[in-house]
Amino acid sequence: MTTGLLLLRILLAGLLLGHALQKLRGWFGGAGPAGTSAVFERRGFAPSTQLATTTGQTHTDGGPHR
């Protein structure tokens, strides 16, 4: 049971890290900071550049760890 949970947590952490790097760096086919800011602007969120950076950083820091 513990090994399965560990593998699940590692998988989720990797997915969140990849998603964050799409936002922060544009890696793995992501839009990068400029593209993520544009999405936030279209949806009416401001300041979009700060939100894009904060969102990417939160995905990186807020992974499934304790």
C-alpha positions as CSV (number, residue, x, y, z in Angstrom):
1,M,0.0,0.0,0.0
2,T,2.8,2.5,0.9
3,T,4.7,1.7,-2.3
4,G,1.6,2.3,-4.4
5,L,0.9,5.7,-2.6
6,L,4.6,6.7,-3.1
7,L,4.4,5.9,-6.8
8,L,1.1,7.8,-7.1
9,R,2.6,10.9,-5.4
10,I,5.7,10.8,-7.6
11,L,3.5,10.6,-10.7
12,L,1.3,13.5,-9.6
13,A,4.3,15.6,-8.7
14,G,5.8,15.0,-12.1
15,L,2.6,15.9,-13.8
16,L,2.2,19.1,-11.8
17,L,5.9,20.0,-12.5
18,G,5.4,19.5,-16.2
19,H,2.3,21.6,-16.2
20,A,4.1,24.4,-14.3
21,L,7.0,24.4,-16.7
22,Q,4.5,24.8,-19.6
23,K,3.4,28.0,-18.0
24,L,6.7,29.3,-16.7
25,R,9.1,28.2,-19.5
26,G,7.0,27.2,-22.5
27,W,8.4,23.7,-22.3
28,F,6.5,20.5,-23.4
29,G,4.4,22.4,-25.9
30,G,3.3,25.1,-23.4
31,A,2.5,28.7,-24.2
32,G,5.1,30.1,-21.8
33,P,4.5,33.3,-19.7
34,A,3.3,35.4,-22.7
35,G,0.8,32.9,-23.8
36,T,-0.5,32.2,-20.3
37,S,-0.8,35.9,-19.7
38,A,-2.8,36.2,-22.9
39,V,-5.2,33.5,-21.7
40,F,-5.7,35.3,-18.4
41,E,-6.3,38.6,-20.2
42,R,-9.0,37.0,-22.4
43,R,-10.7,35.6,-19.4
44,G,-10.7,39.1,-17.7
45,F,-8.1,38.5,-15.0
46,A,-5.6,41.3,-14.2
47,P,-2.7,41.7,-13.8
48,S,-2.2,38.8,-16.1
49,T,1.6,38.7,-16.2
50,Q,1.8,38.4,-12.4
51,L,-1.0,35.8,-12.4
52,A,0.8,33.7,-15.0
53,T,4.0,33.7,-13.0
54,T,2.2,33.1,-9.7
55,T,0.2,30.2,-11.2
56,G,3.3,28.5,-12.5
57,Q,5.1,29.0,-9.3
58,T,2.2,27.6,-7.3
59,H,2.0,24.5,-9.4
60,T,5.7,24.0,-8.9
61,D,5.7,24.6,-5.1
62,G,2.3,23.1,-4.3
63,G,2.9,19.6,-5.6
64,P,1.8,16.6,-3.6
65,H,4.4,16.8,-0.8
66,R,4.2,17.4,2.9
